[in-house]
């Protein structure tokens, strides 16, 4: 069993806001799920969109894949371009109601944490037209780039069991050494984003 999958089997960390809204978020997240209960990646027991926030100790972190590709705006970008920074990878689709709910929170924290050496990077998936994703970014004030991944090929590059391509939104925090430090399988509030990003940004 990989260190990441072993960590994902541990008890997830939950804030008070998570506990209070767990039932509602589970119902909302189902709208962006395929309806399957497993990850479909083999070896993992987590249920997609189940509201978990899981942290991984530095010694147990798996490296993030070398993501690269075209962006929603038409340029190119890569995870390697942000070497030495904490990178918050948010996987979203314009058609996903929980993604729309968390988008303003992502925009706010991306701006607030920029001075801490934190970079946000989206992965837009299952939007067969870039124009839908562009309108989403404009509507919610998203200024950070998003890789365009309509068929989920980039998502499948992550370690087996870490993500469910059929369940959105999902957020991963990548540490300054390029390792996966946190995984969230839910729409996140500003407070929750700070709770998962700021400790990783403070690591030496």
C-alpha positions as CSV (number, residue, x, y, z in Angstrom):
1,X,0.0,0.0,0.0
2,X,1.4,3.4,-0.9
3,X,1.9,6.0,1.8
4,X,-0.8,8.2,0.3
5,X,-3.4,5.5,0.3
6,X,-2.4,4.4,3.8
7,X,-2.9,8.0,5.0
8,X,-6.2,8.2,3.3
9,X,-7.5,5.3,5.4
10,X,-6.8,7.2,8.6
11,X,-9.5,9.3,10.3
12,X,-10.1,12.5,8.2
13,X,-9.6,15.9,9.8
14,X,-12.9,17.8,10.0
15,X,-13.5,21.4,11.2
16,X,-16.7,22.4,13.0
17,X,-18.1,23.8,9.7
18,X,-17.5,20.4,8.1
19,X,-19.5,18.6,10.8
20,X,-22.3,21.0,10.7
21,X,-22.8,20.8,7.0
22,X,-21.8,17.3,6.2
23,X,-25.2,16.0,5.4
24,X,-26.1,18.9,3.1
25,X,-22.8,18.8,1.3
26,X,-23.1,15.1,0.7
27,X,-26.4,15.6,-1.0
28,X,-25.1,18.6,-3.0
29,X,-22.0,16.8,-4.1
30,X,-24.0,13.9,-5.4
31,X,-25.1,16.2,-8.3
32,X,-21.5,16.2,-9.5
33,X,-21.0,12.4,-9.1
34,X,-21.5,9.6,-11.5
35,X,-23.5,7.8,-8.8
36,X,-20.8,5.1,-8.2
37,X,-19.7,4.4,-4.7
38,X,-16.1,3.6,-5.3
39,X,-13.2,5.4,-6.8
40,X,-12.8,3.0,-9.7
41,X,-9.0,3.2,-9.3
42,X,-8.5,0.0,-7.4
43,X,-7.1,-0.4,-3.9
44,X,-8.8,2.6,-2.3
45,X,-11.8,2.4,0.0
46,X,-12.8,6.1,-0.1
47,X,-16.2,7.1,-1.5
48,X,-16.1,9.9,-4.0
49,X,-17.6,13.2,-2.9
50,X,-17.8,12.0,0.8
51,X,-16.7,15.3,2.3
52,X,-13.3,14.1,3.6
53,X,-10.4,16.3,4.3
54,X,-7.3,14.2,4.7
55,X,-3.7,15.4,5.5
56,X,-0.5,13.5,5.0
57,X,2.6,13.7,7.1
58,X,5.6,15.0,5.2
59,X,7.4,11.6,5.4
60,X,4.5,9.8,3.9
61,X,3.7,12.1,1.0
62,X,3.6,10.9,-2.6
63,X,5.0,13.0,-5.4
64,X,2.4,14.8,-7.5
65,X,2.4,14.0,-11.3
66,X,4.2,16.2,-13.8
67,X,1.0,17.9,-15.0
68,X,1.1,20.1,-18.1
69,X,-1.1,21.1,-21.0
70,X,-3.2,23.9,-22.5
71,X,-5.2,26.2,-20.3
72,X,-8.8,27.3,-20.5
73,X,-7.6,30.7,-21.7
74,X,-5.7,29.2,-24.5
75,X,-2.1,29.3,-23.2
76,X,0.0,26.5,-21.7
77,X,1.0,25.8,-18.1
78,X,2.5,23.1,-15.9
79,X,2.8,22.2,-12.3
80,X,6.6,22.3,-12.7
81,X,6.3,26.0,-13.5
82,X,5.6,26.6,-9.8
83,X,8.5,24.6,-8.4
84,X,9.2,25.8,-4.8
85,X,5.7,27.1,-4.2
86,X,2.8,25.5,-2.5
87,X,0.3,24.7,-5.2
88,X,-3.5,24.3,-4.6
89,X,-4.9,22.1,-7.4
90,X,-8.7,22.5,-7.7
91,X,-10.6,20.1,-10.0
92,X,-13.8,21.6,-11.2
93,X,-16.4,21.8,-14.0
94,X,-18.6,24.7,-14.9
95,X,-21.7,22.4,-14.9
96,X,-21.0,21.4,-11.2
97,X,-23.2,23.2,-8.6
98,X,-20.8,22.6,-5.6
99,X,-17.9,23.9,-7.8
100,X,-19.9,27.1,-8.4
101,X,-20.5,27.4,-4.6
102,X,-16.9,27.2,-3.7
103,X,-15.5,29.3,-6.6
104,X,-15.7,32.7,-4.8
105,X,-13.8,31.1,-1.8
106,X,-11.1,29.9,-4.0
107,X,-10.7,33.3,-5.7
108,X,-10.5,35.0,-2.3
109,X,-7.9,32.7,-0.8
110,X,-5.8,32.6,-3.9
111,X,-5.5,36.4,-3.7
112,X,-4.9,36.4,0.1
113,X,-2.2,33.7,0.1
114,X,-0.3,34.8,-2.9
115,X,2.2,36.7,-0.7
116,X,2.9,33.4,1.2
117,X,4.2,31.7,-1.9
118,X,0.9,29.9,-2.7
119,X,-0.2,29.4,-6.3
120,X,-3.6,28.1,-7.3
121,X,-4.0,25.9,-10.4
122,X,-7.3,24.6,-11.6
123,X,-8.1,21.5,-13.7
124,X,-11.3,22.0,-15.7
125,X,-12.8,18.7,-16.6
126,X,-15.9,17.4,-18.5
127,X,-16.5,20.8,-20.1
128,X,-16.4,19.9,-23.8
129,X,-16.4,23.6,-24.7
130,X,-13.8,26.0,-23.3
131,X,-16.2,28.8,-23.6
132,X,-18.2,27.5,-20.7
133,X,-15.1,27.4,-18.5
134,X,-14.1,30.9,-19.6
135,X,-17.5,32.2,-18.6
136,X,-17.2,30.4,-15.2
137,X,-13.9,32.1,-14.5
138,X,-15.2,35.5,-15.5
139,X,-18.4,35.1,-13.4
140,X,-16.5,34.2,-10.2
141,X,-13.5,36.3,-10.6
142,X,-11.0,33.4,-11.0
143,X,-7.7,34.9,-12.2
144,X,-5.4,31.9,-11.7
145,X,-4.9,29.5,-14.6
146,X,-6.8,26.2,-15.2
147,X,-5.5,23.3,-17.3
148,X,-8.2,22.2,-19.8
149,X,-8.8,18.5,-19.3
150,X,-12.3,17.7,-20.8
151,X,-11.7,13.9,-20.7
152,X,-10.0,13.6,-17.3
153,X,-6.6,12.4,-18.6
154,X,-4.7,14.7,-16.3
155,X,-6.7,13.6,-13.3
156,X,-5.8,9.9,-14.0
157,X,-2.1,10.8,-13.6
158,X,-2.5,11.2,-9.9
159,X,-1.7,8.2,-7.6
160,X,-4.3,5.4,-7.7
161,X,-6.9,5.9,-5.0
162,X,-6.3,9.6,-4.5
163,X,-9.0,11.0,-6.7
164,X,-12.3,9.9,-8.2
165,X,-12.5,11.4,-11.7
166,X,-16.3,11.2,-11.6
167,X,-16.7,13.2,-8.4
168,X,-16.2,17.0,-8.1
169,X,-15.1,19.3,-6.7
170,X,-11.8,18.0,-5.4
171,X,-8.8,20.0,-4.1
172,X,-5.2,18.9,-3.5
173,X,-2.5,20.9,-1.8
174,X,1.0,20.2,-3.2
175,X,3.9,21.2,-0.9
176,X,7.0,23.0,-1.9
177,X,8.8,19.7,-2.6
178,X,6.1,18.8,-5.1
179,X,4.4,16.2,-2.9
180,X,0.7,15.7,-2.1
181,X,0.1,17.1,1.4
182,X,-3.7,17.4,1.6
183,X,-6.8,16.1,-0.2
184,X,-10.3,17.5,0.1
185,X,-13.3,15.8,-1.5
186,X,-15.9,18.5,-1.0
187,X,-16.7,22.1,-1.7
188,X,-14.5,24.2,0.6
189,X,-15.3,27.4,2.6
190,X,-12.7,30.2,2.9
191,X,-11.9,29.0,6.5
192,X,-11.4,25.4,5.4
193,X,-9.1,26.5,2.6
194,X,-7.0,28.5,5.0
195,X,-7.0,25.5,7.4
196,X,-5.5,23.2,4.8
197,X,-3.3,25.6,2.9
198,X,-1.7,27.8,5.5
199,X,0.0,25.1,7.5
200,X,1.6,23.7,4.4
201,X,2.7,27.2,3.4
202,X,4.3,27.6,6.8
203,X,6.4,24.4,6.5
204,X,10.1,24.9,6.1
